[in-house]
Amino acid sequence: MGAFWGSVWLLLAGLVVLRTEGYGAQNKNNIPRLKLSYKEMLESNNLETFEGLPNSSSYHTFLLDEEKGRLLVGAKDHIFSFNLLNISQEYTQIPWLAAPNRRDECKWAGKDLSRECSNFIKVLQPFNHTHVYACGTGAFHPVCTYLEVGRKPEDGVFRLEPHIENGRGKSPYDPRLTTASMLIDGELYAGTSADFMGRDFAIFRTLGKHHPIRTEQHDSRWLNDPRFVGVYQVPESDNPEDDKIYLFFRENAMDGEYAGKATYARIGQLCKNDLGGHRSLVNKWTTFLKARLICSVPGTNGIDTHFDELQDVFLMSSKDPKSPIVYAVFTTSSNIFKGSAVCMYSMADIRRVFLGPYAHRDGPNYQWVPFQGRVPYPRPGTCPSKTFGGFDTTKDLPDEVVTFARAHPAMFNPIYPINNRPIIVKTDVDYQFTQIVVDKVEAEDGLYDVMFIGTDIGTVLKVVSIPRGSWHDLEEVLLEEMTVFREPTAITAMELSTKQQQLYLGSDIGVSQMPLHRCEVYGKACAECCLARDPYCAWDGSECSRYFPMAKRRTRRQDIRNGDPLTQCSDLQHDEELNGLTTLQDKTVYGVENSSTFLECSPKSQRARTHWQYQRSGDQRREEVKSEDRFIRTDQGLLIRTLSKSDSGVYICQAVEHGFMQTLLKVTLEVIGTERLDNLLQRDGEGAAANAYAPPQETPNQKLWYRDFLSLVNHPTLHSVDEFCEQIWKRERKHRKQKAHMVQAQQQQQQQQAKTILSPSVHAHSQIHAPSLAAKWKHLQERQKGRNRRTHDIQRAPRSID
């Protein structure tokens, strides 16, 4: 079958012509440099997977505990504890099913028994050194309890406490709805739905010593059908009383904010020490404010392209704990195109908007405008503390402050990203972003933020953000695209362990684990390691390996900012390792005059361009192969549509990337004249198939087999592709029939031998015919094996050399 698939590959190569128009002008800056499939990730030992249990799914809730070396995962009816070193080797599980009566009630209410009437774990938050607070949907009846995990890993403790409490305001009823929660000082802050029908959404604070508190109910100015994404605590000053809680969510636009129905991304803030009002907003937030997050691409006609569907948020810590960098992932709600973007925000810009004008609307027929009247003191949204105003609690706030806060929860000005545009935009792909985590990596020439972005088809993008002078001049380099699940599925959870240097990913079908760096996949040369521009990796003098800032090695080479191997590896230019020629070999391929042939050459890097040169036999000069009617350059190699005898010679394939040229392979093409091939075809078919044909000038190692040769080239006497494929198909079918016949004959022979005791005459007869039959079968096997081996050697196009 090797010859057959070789033929199919040649025919498909011809179809590449249809997709090569404008190839030279294709922009390769926005594609991943390396693309690794799920199989390649497994084979290179860069992926560990947990395939999931048959009776579970929805591995969406993560809690990373680096101190105990474990990853807790909440799923359908189960809580798992994985070893951070390898999730596939050691894990424990606890079943936590919904009560049978709750499942029955859920079913009677018209819900799907298998998909909805189960206990989907939605909350896993560290409570203290020995316990985790866990909540689940409980078959549309939210429940919570404490999970004992022990003080130390060697304790081996992992069990649920028997006491179950009401989970309303902590976990959603509907498993399809997300929740965002954070447990701070024994109190749980959660944005979730609070009713069976999924109409009452609120931001709650429960547990702890204070009375439960929430947002105003059924007021679209506060929350309008929101979907919560994340909760974070950020200090406002050195005084802990000023600490604020920030919530990220998306919701429908408020009435009058947009002519039609639109989705807006929001950030909400509230004070950690908010206890509600005294006479108004009792047990309701008095410091809640929200603002719109803008992530858009400015248009030439003044109309921006907006990404409003907020999917995930990651806060990257900085030297100042009060000023983390906010990374946010967005998708578009447009029906016209599908796209994703990543925007980056500063806390200074966020605070500036919350100190700006409030949004005000006089009536239902008026638009939202900035409030121009007098703002009461202390300013609504200010935390009660000694820093501002001298109020000890929100219950002491004047009535006019509480009344104003109730009517003006939204800010008028939006929050724009750094540089007023996204740092990453993807609109020409078949996937959308879902999750993001960021790692700050120290390299030879500074600190870099490396982003890992999950998609809705189970892939991860690795992107490094390179400042060109300031945060307002960034270059985003897409390093890798890796498939981390066996089938396309949305990545719904991501956690990054800096201690283990591992990334953990959750989805509907299971959990995967991959290392943050795979330096060995970039190649075996200094130039290849430098071109990768990966802050994790550097050339150490012998290989591309992990970069350690404390290591003092004079041979270490790394250039993240420019990725220029000519400057980093110039002293190695006389070394074969610079251009990867250590394993370069000459290959010989054959073609028939007036037919077509394909010379395969695929650089490892998708951002490299192939450059072809031609050298005639006996001539030292090289000519550039230019795209024309007969020569078509593709991402996979060079297609010569109509061969002539003058095309014989040496073809050199080179990869050009970032100004560096690397020779990948050399191919010697020999064009066989049609008259010479006709002489070959006139030989007896069976005799020619069993004997090698070698031209006088060829060595025995270059022998050609005419039947295999026809499987590699489009012979001009074949009038159509269909006829060619049919001939090969008939030949393969004939071989299968012969094999089946021989197998059947062997089985009959064995049956005859089994009767030797009963019938000596039959035994004697089989002894006469068995040797000849077995010899014939063995001869056919060896003949087919040799043909497949020769076909493989001749037809296989050379690939790029590391």
C-alpha positions in Angstrom: 0.0 0.0 0.0 3.0 2.3 0.3 3.1 2.9 -3.5 -0.6 3.6 -3.5 -0.4 6.3 -0.8 2.6 7.8 -2.5 0.6 8.1 -5.6 -2.3 9.8 -3.8 0.2 12.3 -2.2 1.5 13.2 -5.6 -2.0 13.8 -6.9 -3.0 15.9 -3.9 0.2 17.9 -4.4 -1.0 19.0 -7.7 -4.2 20.4 -6.1 -2.0 22.7 -4.1 -1.8 24.9 -7.2 -5.4 26.0 -6.5 -4.3 27.5 -3.2 -1.0 29.1 -4.1 -2.2 32.4 -5.6 -0.8 35.2 -3.5 1.3 32.9 -1.5 4.4 35.1 -1.6 2.5 38.0 -0.1 1.1 35.9 2.8 1.6 37.4 6.2 3.3 34.8 8.5 3.8 37.1 11.5 0.4 36.1 13.1 0.8 32.3 12.9 2.4 30.1 15.5 6.1 29.3 14.8 5.6 25.7 15.8 2.4 23.7 15.7 2.2 20.4 17.6 -0.6 17.9 17.3 -2.0 15.8 20.2 -0.1 12.8 18.9 3.2 14.7 18.7 2.7 16.1 22.2 2.2 12.5 23.5 5.1 11.0 21.6 7.5 13.7 22.7 6.5 13.1 26.4 5.2 16.7 26.7 1.7 15.8 27.7 0.1 13.9 30.5 -3.6 13.3 30.5 -6.5 12.1 32.7 -9.2 10.8 30.4 -12.0 11.2 32.9 -14.3 8.7 34.5 -17.2 7.0 32.6 -19.8 8.4 35.0 -18.3 11.9 35.3 -17.6 15.0 33.2 -17.2 18.8 33.4 -13.8 19.1 34.9 -14.2 22.8 35.2 -13.3 23.9 38.8 -9.6 24.0 39.8 -7.8 24.7 43.0 -4.0 24.7 42.8 -2.2 23.9 46.1 1.5 24.1 45.4 2.4 23.8 49.1 0.9 20.3 49.3 1.8 19.5 45.7 -1.8 18.8 44.6 -4.4 20.0 42.2 -8.0 19.7 43.3 -10.6 19.4 40.5 -14.3 19.7 40.9 -16.4 17.8 38.3 -19.8 16.1 37.9 -20.5 14.1 41.1 -16.8 13.9 42.0 -13.9 15.8 43.5 -10.4 14.8 42.5 -6.9 15.3 44.0 -4.1 15.0 41.4 -0.3 14.9 42.0 1.3 18.0 40.5 4.2 16.0 39.2 2.1 13.7 37.0 -1.7 13.8 37.0 -1.9 10.5 35.2 0.0 8.4 37.7 -1.4 9.3 41.1 -4.8 10.7 42.0 -7.6 10.1 44.5 -11.3 10.8 44.2 -14.4 11.4 46.3 -17.8 10.8 45.0 -20.3 13.5 46.0 -23.7 12.7 44.5 -26.9 14.7 44.7 -29.5 13.4 47.2 -31.9 10.9 45.5 -34.9 13.0 46.4 -33.3 16.1 44.9 -32.6 14.2 41.7 -36.3 13.1 41.5 -37.5 16.7 42.1 -35.1 17.9 39.4 -36.5 15.3 36.9 -40.1 16.2 37.8 -39.3 19.9 37.1 -38.5 19.0 33.5 -34.7 19.0 33.7 -32.4 16.5 32.0 -31.6 13.7 34.5 -28.1 13.0 33.2 -27.0 16.4 32.2 -28.6 18.7 34.8 -29.8 16.6 37.7 -26.4 15.8 39.2 -24.1 17.6 41.6 -21.7 19.7 39.5 -18.9 21.1 41.7 -18.7 24.9 41.2 -16.7 26.1 44.3 -13.4 25.0 45.7 -11.9 27.6 48.0 -9.2 27.2 50.6 -10.8 27.7 54.1 -7.8 27.1 56.4 -4.7 24.9 56.5 -6.7 21.7 56.8 -10.0 22.3 55.0 -11.4 23.4 51.7 -14.8 24.9 51.2 -16.7 23.1 48.4 -20.1 23.8 46.8 -22.1 22.1 44.0 -25.3 22.5 42.2 -26.9 19.5 44.0 -29.4 18.7 41.2 -30.8 22.3 41.2 -30.5 22.5 44.9 -27.1 24.0 45.8 -25.2 22.4 48.7 -21.9 23.2 50.4 -19.6 21.4 52.9 -16.0 21.2 54.0 -13.4 19.0 52.4 -10.7 17.8 54.8 -7.3 17.7 53.1 -4.9 17.4 56.0 -2.1 19.7 57.1 0.7 17.9 55.2 0.7 15.8 52.0 1.9 12.7 53.9 -1.2 12.8 56.1 -3.1 11.2 53.3 -6.3 12.8 54.3 -9.0 13.5 51.7 -12.6 13.2 52.8 -15.9 15.2 52.9 -17.4 16.3 56.2 -20.8 14.8 56.7 -22.4 18.2 57.5 -24.2 19.6 54.4 -25.4 23.2 54.3 -27.5 25.3 52.0 -25.5 26.6 49.0 -27.8 29.4 47.8 -25.8 32.5 47.0 -22.6 30.4 46.7 -23.3 28.0 43.8 -25.7 28.4 40.9 -28.6 26.1 40.5 -28.1 25.5 36.8 -24.8 23.7 36.0 -24.6 25.6 32.7 -24.1 28.9 34.6 -20.7 29.9 35.8 -19.8 31.3 39.2 -16.9 33.4 40.3 -15.9 33.1 44.0 -13.1 33.9 46.4 -12.8 33.1 50.1 -11.2 36.0 52.1 -10.8 36.0 55.8 -13.4 33.3 56.3 -16.0 35.1 54.1 -17.0 33.9 50.7 -17.5 36.5 47.9 -19.4 35.0 45.0 -21.1 36.2 41.9 -23.8 33.7 40.9 -27.5 33.1 40.3 -29.7 32.8 43.4 -32.9 31.1 42.2 -34.1 28.0 40.4 -35.2 29.9 37.2 -31.8 31.7 36.8 -33.3 35.2 36.9 -31.9 36.6 40.2 -28.2 37.2 39.7 -26.3 38.8 42.6 -22.9 39.4 44.2 -23.0 37.8 47.6 -20.9 37.7 50.7 -21.7 34.8 53.0 -20.0 32.8 55.8 -18.0 34.6 58.4 -19.3 36.6 61.4 -21.3 39.2 59.4 -24.8 39.1 58.1 -25.0 37.9 54.5 -25.0 40.8 52.1 -25.8 41.1 48.4 -26.4 43.5 45.5 -29.8 45.2 45.0 -32.4 42.8 43.7 -34.2 43.1 40.3 -32.5 46.4 39.4 -31.0 46.3 35.9 -28.9 49.3 36.7 -26.9 47.2 39.1 -26.8 43.8 37.3 -28.5 43.0 34.0 -28.4 39.2 33.4 -24.7 38.9 34.2 -22.2 36.0 33.7 -19.4 36.2 36.2 -15.8 35.5 35.3 -13.5 36.2 38.2 -13.1 37.7 41.7 -9.9 39.3 43.0 -8.7 41.3 46.0 -6.5 44.3 45.4 -5.2 46.6 48.2 -6.0 50.2 47.7 -3.4 51.6 50.2 -1.2 50.4 53.1 -4.3 50.4 55.3 -6.1 47.0 55.1 -9.5 48.8 55.7 -9.2 50.2 52.2 -8.9 46.9 50.4 -11.3 46.4 47.6 -12.9 43.4 45.9 -13.0 43.5 42.1 -15.4 41.4 40.1 -15.2 40.8 36.4 -18.3 39.8 34.4 -20.3 40.4 31.2 -23.9 41.5 31.1 -26.5 42.9 28.8 -26.3 46.6 28.2 -28.4 48.8 30.5 -31.6 50.3 29.1 -30.7 53.4 27.0 -27.0 52.5 26.9 -27.4 50.8 23.5 -30.1 51.0 20.8 -30.4 47.2 20.5 -29.4 44.2 22.7 -25.7 44.2 23.3 -23.3 42.5 25.7 -20.8 44.7 27.7 -17.8 43.6 29.6 -17.7 45.0 33.1 -15.5 45.4 36.2 -17.2 45.9 39.5 -15.7 47.1 42.8 -16.8 47.0 46.4 -15.2 47.5 49.8 -14.3 44.5 51.9 -15.5 46.2 55.0 -18.9 47.1 53.6 -21.7 46.1 56.0 -24.6 47.7 54.2 -26.8 50.7 55.0 -28.6 51.5 58.2 -32.0 52.6 56.9 -31.6 52.2 53.2 -29.7 49.3 51.4 -29.9 47.2 54.5 -27.8 44.1 54.0 -27.1 45.4 50.5 -23.8 46.8 49.2 -23.4 50.5 49.6 -20.0 50.8 47.9 -20.7 48.8 44.7 -19.7 50.5 41.5 -19.2 49.1 38.0 -17.5 50.3 34.8 -17.3 49.1 31.2 -14.1 47.4 29.9 -13.3 48.4 26.3 -11.4 46.0 24.1 -11.6 47.2 20.5 -9.7 47.6 17.3 -9.8 51.2 16.0 -11.2 51.4 12.5 -10.0 53.7 9.6 -13.6 55.1 9.3 -13.9 55.9 12.9 -16.0 52.8 13.7 -14.2 50.4 16.1 -14.5 46.6 16.1 -15.5 45.7 19.6 -14.8 42.5 21.5 -17.3 42.5 24.4 -17.8 38.9 25.4 -15.4 38.7 28.4 -14.3 35.1 28.8 -11.5 35.1 31.4 -9.2 37.4 33.4 -5.8 36.9 34.9 -4.1 39.4 37.3 -0.3 39.5 36.9 1.4 40.6 40.1 4.0 43.3 40.0 6.6 44.7 42.5 3.8 46.9 43.8 0.9 44.7 45.1 -1.5 47.6 44.6 -0.8 47.7 40.9 -1.2 44.3 39.2 -1.6 44.1 35.4 -4.9 42.9 34.2 -5.0 40.5 31.3 -8.5 39.8 29.9 -9.7 37.5 27.1 -12.6 38.6 24.9 -14.6 37.2 22.1 -16.9 39.0 19.7 -20.7 38.9 19.9 -21.0 39.9 16.3 -22.9 37.7 13.9 -20.8 38.9 11.0 -17.4 37.5 12.0 -15.8 35.2 14.6 -12.8 36.6 16.5 -10.9 36.8 19.8 -8.7 39.3 21.5 -6.5 39.8 24.6 -6.4 43.3 26.2 -4.2 44.5 29.0 -5.3 47.1 31.6 -3.5 49.0 34.4 -5.0 49.5 37.8 -4.1 53.2 37.6 -6.5 53.5 34.6 -9.2 51.4 36.4 -9.0 53.6 39.6 -9.1 56.8 37.5 -12.4 55.8 35.9 -13.9 54.9 39.3 -12.9 58.4 40.5 -14.5 60.0 37.4 -18.1 61.0 36.7 -21.1 58.7 37.5 -23.5 57.7 34.7 -26.8 59.5 35.1 -30.2 59.2 33.3 -33.1 61.5 34.0 -35.9 59.3 32.6 -36.6 56.2 30.5 -36.4 58.2 27.2 -33.1 59.9 28.0 -29.6 58.8 27.3 -26.9 58.1 29.9 -24.8 61.2 30.5 -22.2 62.2 33.1 -23.7 63.4 36.4 -23.1 67.1 36.6 -24.7 67.8 40.0 -23.2 67.8 43.5 -21.7 64.5 44.6 -22.3 63.9 48.4 -19.6 63.4 50.9 -18.0 61.0 51.4 -17.8 60.1 47.8 -20.0 57.0 47.1 -17.7 54.0 46.6 -15.2 55.1 49.2 -14.4 52.6 51.9 -15.1 53.7 55.5 -11.7 54.0 57.1 -9.4 56.5 58.9 -7.8 57.2 55.5 -10.9 58.8 54.0 -13.7 60.6 55.9 -13.2 59.1 59.3 -16.4 56.9 59.1 -16.0 53.6 61.0 -18.7 51.6 59.1 -21.0 52.0 56.1 -23.9 52.0 58.6 -22.7 55.5 59.7 -22.8 56.9 56.1 -25.3 59.8 55.6 -28.6 58.9 54.0 -27.8 61.0 50.9 -24.7 59.0 50.2 -26.6 55.7 50.4 -29.4 57.1 48.3 -27.0 58.4 45.6 -25.1 55.1 45.6 -28.3 53.2 45.0 -29.3 55.3 42.0 -25.8 55.6 40.5 -24.0 52.2 40.5 -22.4 52.7 37.0 -19.5 55.0 35.9 -19.9 57.0 32.8 -16.4 56.7 31.4 -15.2 53.3 30.1 -11.8 51.7 30.9 -9.5 51.5 27.9 -6.7 49.0 27.5 -3.0 49.9 27.5 -2.1 51.4 24.1 -5.9 51.7 23.4 -5.9 48.5 21.4 -5.6 44.7 22.0 -2.2 43.1 22.3 -3.5 40.0 20.4 -6.3 39.7 17.8 -7.4 36.5 16.1 -10.1 36.8 13.4 -8.9 34.4 10.7 -9.1 31.1 12.6 -11.7 28.5 13.4 -11.4 28.8 17.2 -12.0 31.4 19.9 -10.1 32.1 23.1 -11.5 30.8 26.4 -8.9 31.0 29.1 -5.6 32.8 29.9 -2.7 32.5 32.4 0.5 34.5 32.4 4.0 33.7 33.7 6.7 36.3 34.2 10.0 34.9 33.0 13.5 36.2 33.5 15.6 36.1 30.4 19.1 37.2 29.5 17.9 40.7 28.4 15.1 41.3 30.8 11.7 40.1 32.1 9.0 38.9 29.8 5.3 38.0 30.2 4.6 34.7 28.6 0.9 34.1 28.0 -0.8 30.6 27.7 -4.2 31.0 26.0 -6.7 28.2 25.9 -9.2 27.8 23.0 -12.6 26.2 22.4 -11.1 23.4 20.3 -8.6 22.1 22.9 -5.5 23.9 21.9 -3.1 26.2 23.8 -1.3 29.2 22.3 2.0 30.2 23.8 2.7 33.9 23.3 5.5 36.2 24.5 4.9 39.9 24.9 8.0 41.9 24.0 8.2 45.6 24.9 9.9 47.7 22.2 10.6 50.6 24.5 7.6 50.9 26.8 4.3 49.2 27.6 2.8 51.3 24.8 4.9 49.7 22.1 4.6 45.9 22.3 5.3 43.0 20.0 3.4 39.8 20.4 5.3 36.7 19.2 3.2 33.5 18.9 5.7 30.8 19.8 3.6 27.6 19.7 0.2 26.1 19.2 -0.3 22.8 21.0 -3.3 20.4 21.0 -3.7 19.1 24.5 -6.9 17.0 24.3 -7.6 14.0 22.2 -10.7 15.6 20.6 -11.8 19.2 20.1 -13.2 20.5 23.3 -13.3 23.8 25.0 -10.7 24.5 27.6 -12.6 25.7 30.7 -10.0 25.9 33.4 -6.3 26.7 33.5 -3.8 26.8 36.4 0.0 27.5 36.1 2.5 26.1 38.7 5.7 28.1 38.7 7.1 25.7 41.2 6.6 22.7 39.0 6.9 24.6 35.8 3.7 22.9 34.6 0.4 24.0 33.1 -2.9 22.2 34.0 -6.0 22.4 31.8 -9.6 21.3 32.3 -12.4 20.5 29.9 -15.6 18.5 29.6 -13.7 15.3 28.9 -10.8 15.3 31.2 -7.6 17.1 32.6 -4.3 17.6 30.8 -0.9 18.6 32.0 2.0 20.1 29.9 5.4 21.7 30.7 5.8 25.4 30.3 8.9 24.9 28.1 10.0 22.2 25.6 13.4 23.6 24.5 14.4 20.4 22.7 11.7 20.7 20.1 13.2 23.9 18.6 16.2 22.1 17.0 19.8 21.1 17.5 21.6 24.2 16.4 22.4 27.6 18.0 20.5 29.5 15.3 17.3 27.4 15.7 17.4 28.0 19.5 17.9 31.7 19.0 15.1 32.0 16.3 12.6 30.4 18.7 12.7 33.6 20.9 11.5 31.6 23.9 12.4 33.2 27.2 12.5 29.8 28.9 15.2 28.5 26.5 18.8 29.3 25.6 21.7 27.8 23.7 24.2 26.4 26.3 27.0 25.5 23.9 25.8 22.0 23.1 22.0 22.1 23.0 18.9 24.2 23.4 18.0 23.9 27.1 16.3 25.6 30.0 17.6 29.1 30.8 18.6 29.6 34.4 19.3 33.3 35.4 21.8 32.3 38.1 23.9 30.1 35.8 27.1 31.8 34.6 28.0 30.2 31.3 29.9 32.2 28.7 28.5 30.0 25.9 24.9 30.8 26.7 23.1 32.4 23.7 19.6 34.0 23.9 18.0 36.9 22.1 14.3 37.3 22.9 14.0 40.9 21.8 15.3 40.5 18.3 15.7 36.7 17.7 18.8 37.4 15.5 21.0 34.3 15.1 23.5 36.2 13.0 24.7 38.2 16.0 24.2 35.5 18.7 25.8 32.6 16.7 28.1 34.5 14.4 31.2 33.0 16.0 29.8 29.6 15.1 29.4 30.4 11.5 32.2 28.0 10.5 30.7 25.3 12.7 28.3 23.0 11.0 25.9 23.4 13.9 25.0 27.0 12.8 23.1 25.9 9.7 22.2 22.4 10.8 24.2 20.6 8.2 25.4 17.9 10.5 22.8 15.4 9.3 22.1 16.9 5.8 22.0 14.2 3.1 21.6 14.3 -0.6 18.4 12.6 -1.9 17.7 11.4 -5.4 14.3 11.4 -7.0 13.1 10.5 -10.5 10.6 12.0 -12.8 9.3 11.3 -16.3 9.5 13.8 -19.1 6.3 15.8 -19.7 4.9 14.6 -16.3 4.8 16.4 -13.0 6.8 15.9 -9.8 6.8 17.3 -6.2 9.9 18.0 -4.2 8.8 18.0 -0.5 10.4 20.5 1.8 8.6 21.7 5.0 10.5 23.9 7.5 9.9 23.1 11.1 9.0 26.7 11.7 5.7 27.9 10.2 7.1 31.4 10.0 10.0 30.5 7.8 9.8 30.9 4.0 11.2 28.4 1.7 13.8 29.5 -0.9 14.7 27.2 -3.8 17.9 27.2 -5.8 18.8 25.1 -8.9 22.2 23.8 -9.9 22.8 22.1 -13.2 24.9 18.9 -13.3 28.6 19.8 -13.6 27.9 23.5 -13.0 28.9 25.2 -9.7 26.6 28.2 -10.2 23.2 28.3 -8.6 20.1 29.9 -9.9 17.0 30.9 -8.0 13.8 28.9 -8.8 11.1 31.5 -9.3 7.4 30.9 -9.3 6.0 30.7 -12.8 3.6 28.5 -14.8 5.8 25.4 -14.5 7.2 25.9 -11.0 4.8 26.4 -8.0 6.2 27.0 -4.6 4.0 25.9 -1.7 4.3 25.5 2.1 5.0 21.8 1.6 7.6 22.1 -1.2 8.1 22.7 -4.9 5.7 21.5 -7.6 7.1 21.1 -11.1 4.0 20.8 -13.3 5.7 19.8 -16.6 9.1 18.2 -16.5 11.7 18.6 -19.3 15.1 17.0 -19.6 16.7 20.3 -18.8 15.2 20.2 -15.3 17.6 17.5 -14.2 20.0 18.8 -11.6 20.3 19.6 -7.9 17.6 21.5 -6.1 18.5 23.2 -2.8 15.8 24.0 -0.3 16.5 26.7 2.2 14.5 28.2 5.0 14.6 32.0 5.5 13.5 33.4 8.8 14.2 36.7 10.5 17.0 37.3 8.0 18.7 34.0 8.6 19.0 31.4 5.8 19.3 27.7 6.7 19.8 24.9 4.2 17.3 22.1 4.8 18.0 19.6 2.1 19.4 18.9 -1.3 17.5 16.9 -3.9 19.0 15.5 -7.1 16.3 15.3 -9.7 16.8 12.9 -12.7 14.3 13.3 -15.5 13.7 10.1 -17.5 12.9 10.5 -21.2 9.6 9.1 -22.5 11.4 6.9 -25.1 13.5 5.3 -22.4 10.4 4.6 -20.3 8.6 3.1 -23.2 11.4 0.6 -23.6 10.9 -0.3 -20.0 7.2 -0.7 -20.4 7.6 -3.0 -23.3 9.3 -5.6 -21.1 7.3 -8.6 -19.9 5.2 -7.3 -17.0 5.8 -10.1 -14.6 9.4 -10.4 -15.4 10.1 -6.8 -15.1 8.3 -6.6 -11.8 10.5 -9.4 -10.4 13.8 -8.0 -11.7 15.4 -4.6 -11.2 16.1 -2.3 -14.1 19.2 -0.2 -13.8 20.5 2.2 -16.4 24.1 1.7 -17.4 25.3 4.8 -15.5 23.5 4.0 -12.3 24.9 2.1 -9.3 23.1 -1.0 -8.0 21.8 1.1 -5.1 19.9 3.3 -7.6 18.0 0.5 -9.3 14.5 1.4 -10.5 11.4 -0.8 -10.5 9.1 0.3 -13.3 5.9 -0.6 -11.5 6.8 1.3 -8.4 8.1 4.1 -10.6 4.7 4.4 -12.2 3.2 4.8 -8.7 5.3 7.9 -8.2 4.9 9.8 -11.5 2.0 10.8 -13.7 2.9 8.9 -16.8 1.9 10.9 -20.0 0.2 7.8 -21.5 -2.4 7.8 -18.7 -5.3 9.8 -20.0 -6.9 10.7 -16.6 -6.3 10.6 -12.9 -9.3 8.3 -12.5 -7.7 5.7 -14.8 -4.4 6.0 -12.9 -6.0 5.4 -9.5 -8.1 2.6 -10.9 -5.1 0.8 -12.1 -3.4 1.0 -8.7 -6.6 0.0 -6.9 -7.0 -3.1 -9.1 -3.4 -4.1 -8.5 -3.8 -3.7 -4.7 -7.1 -5.7 -4.8 -5.4 -8.5 -6.8 -2.6 -8.7 -4.2 -5.2 -8.9 -1.4 -7.0 -11.7 -3.2 -3.8 -13.6 -3.7 -3.0 -13.2 0.0 -6.4 -14.4 1.0 -6.2 -17.4 -1.3 -2.8 -18.4 0.2 -4.1 -18.0 3.7 -7.0 -20.2 2.9 -4.7 -22.8 1.3 -2.6 -22.8 4.4 -5.6 -23.4 6.6 -6.7 -26.3 4.4 -3.2 -27.7 4.6 -3.3 -27.6 8.5 -6.7 -29.3 8.5 -5.3 -32.0 6.2 -2.3 -32.5 8.5 -4.6 -32.9 11.5 -6.1 -36.0 9.8 -2.8 -37.8 9.3 -3.6 -40.3 12.1 -6.8 -41.3 10.5 -5.7 -41.1 6.9 -1.9 -41.8 6.2 -2.5 -41.5 2.5 -3.8 -37.9 2.9 -0.8 -37.1 5.0 1.5 -38.3 2.3 -0.3 -36.3 -0.3 0.0 -33.1 1.8 3.7 -33.6 2.3 4.1 -33.6 -1.4 2.3 -30.3 -2.1 2.9 -28.4 1.2 6.6 -27.5 0.5 5.8 -26.1 -2.9 2.8 -24.1 -1.6 4.7 -22.7 1.4 7.7 -21.8 -0.8 5.4 -20.0 -3.3 3.7 -18.0 -0.5 7.0 -17.1 1.1 8.4 -16.0 -2.3 5.3 -13.7 -2.8 5.7 -12.2 0.7 9.4 -11.4 0.2 8.7 -10.0 -3.2 6.0 -7.7 -1.9 8.1 -6.7 1.1 11.0 -5.8 -1.1 8.8 -3.8 -3.5 7.3 -1.8 -0.5 10.8 -1.1 0.8 12.0 0.1 -2.6 8.9 2.2 -3.1 9.4 3.8 0.3 13.0 4.7 -0.5 12.2 6.2 -3.9 8.9 7.9 -3.4 9.3 9.4 0.1 10.2 13.1 -0.3 13.0 14.3 1.9 11.9 16.3 5.0 13.6 19.2 6.7 16.7 18.4 8.8 16.8 19.6 12.4 
